[in-house]
Amino acid sequence: MRVLGLDMGTKRIGVAVSDELGIIAQAVTTIQRESNREDLRAVCNLAREYNVDEIVVGYPRHLNGTPNEEAPAYATFGENVGGKIGVPVIFWDERLTTVAAERALLEGDLRRRKRRKVIDQVAACLILESYLTWRRNREG
């Protein structure tokens, strides 16, 4: 079961995909946001290209657990992608994933310019890894 992971942002969308067994997450690309229509087209194309069975969308929450201001728009976007592709969409708590991605890239001693290019992909990878681990543990 291949899963696509998305780290939504107002300027960029980080994309990661799992292997066919749904065990390992790998960063794929960063989509520069243009318009909802173009963003939807780009994500749908990737979902088709990788033949995904499920999509995990990072769902933004405040530290107290309440959805943040972007959450409804990201939920609508995810539902639109799932509807067009015909696969289930899971909304996954993404709190602190960008912070964790930044730390990992700093530890890897990446320069600021390079970090900016890959941070959204790394965050998408962390969201997807978290979901895949949860799913494996649930299935026992």
N, C-alpha and C positions, 0 to 999 in steps of 0.2 A: 504494500500500500504506500504509494508516494504521496507526500504531503508538501504543500507550498506554504511557506511562512512569510508574513508581511509585517514590516515595521512601518506603520503609517506616520507621516509627518506632513507639515503644511508645505514644505518645499521639496521633499524627497520621500520616496518609498523604498525601503530596503527590502530585498527579496532573498529568501533562502529556500532550499528544497531538500527534502530527505532522499535517501537512497530508496530503492524499490521495496526494501523490506521495512521501511519506516523506522530505522534504527539510528542512522547518522544524519545530522543536518550539515548542509554545506552552503556557504554564501554564494549567491549567483550574480546579482547585479544591484545597481541603484537606479531607480527611475526618477528622473528630474520631473517634478510635477508641472504640468502645463494647464490642463483643464480636466474636469471630471471625466469628460468624454474620452479624451486622449489617454488619461491615466487608466481608465477602465479598459480601454482597448489594449494597452501595453500589458497590463496584468493578465487579462484574459488570454492574450497571445502566449505569454509565458506558461500559464496554466495548461494550455493545450499542448505547447511544445514539450513540456515535461510529463504530459499525460497524468495529471494529478487526480487523486481520488478524494482529496479533502484539502481545505484551505484553512489555515490558522491566521487570524488577524489579531495583531496586538491591540488590546483594548485599554485605552489610557484612563488611569484612575489617579486621584489624589492620594497622598500617603494615608489618609484616613479611610480609603476604600471607596469613596464616592466617585462616580464617573466625572472626568474633567469636561471642559467646554467643547473639545473636539470629538468626544466619544460618540455623540449621535451621528455626526457626519461620517465618521469612520465605520460605524455600524451599518449605515445605509450603503456605503461604498462596498463593504464586504458582502452584504446581502445581494447587491447588484451583480458582483462578480460571480457569486455562487449560483444565482439565477441564470446568468448567461452560460455558464459552463455546465451547470447541472450537477454540482457536487455540494456536499454539506460544508458549511462554514462554521468554524468554532472561534469564539472571541475569547482571547487569552489575556489575562492580567499582564501588562507589560511594565508595571512599576519598576523603576530603577534599571531597566535593561540598557538604556543608553549610557547611564552612568557606569554600569558594569562593562559595557563595550569600550568606553573611553579608558577605563582603568586597564583593561586587557591590552589595548593598543599602546598605552603609555608604557606598560611593562615590556612590551615588545620593542620599545624605543623607536616607534614610528614618528616621523616628522609630522608637524601639524597639517601640512598640505595633504600628505598621504592619508592621515587619519580622517580628514574631512571627506575624502573620497570613499572610504570603506566603512565608516562607523555605522551607517544605516544598515549595511549588509550584515555586519557583525551583530548588531542589535536584533535583526530578523533571525539570525542564526540562533541567538540565545533564546528568543521567544520560542522558536521551533524546537530546540533541544529540550526546553522545559516541558513543553507539551508532549513530546515523544517519550520522555522519561515518565511523566505522569501516566500516559496511556499504557506503557509497558508494565508499570507497577500495578495498575488497575486490573490488567489482564492476568497478572500473576504469573 
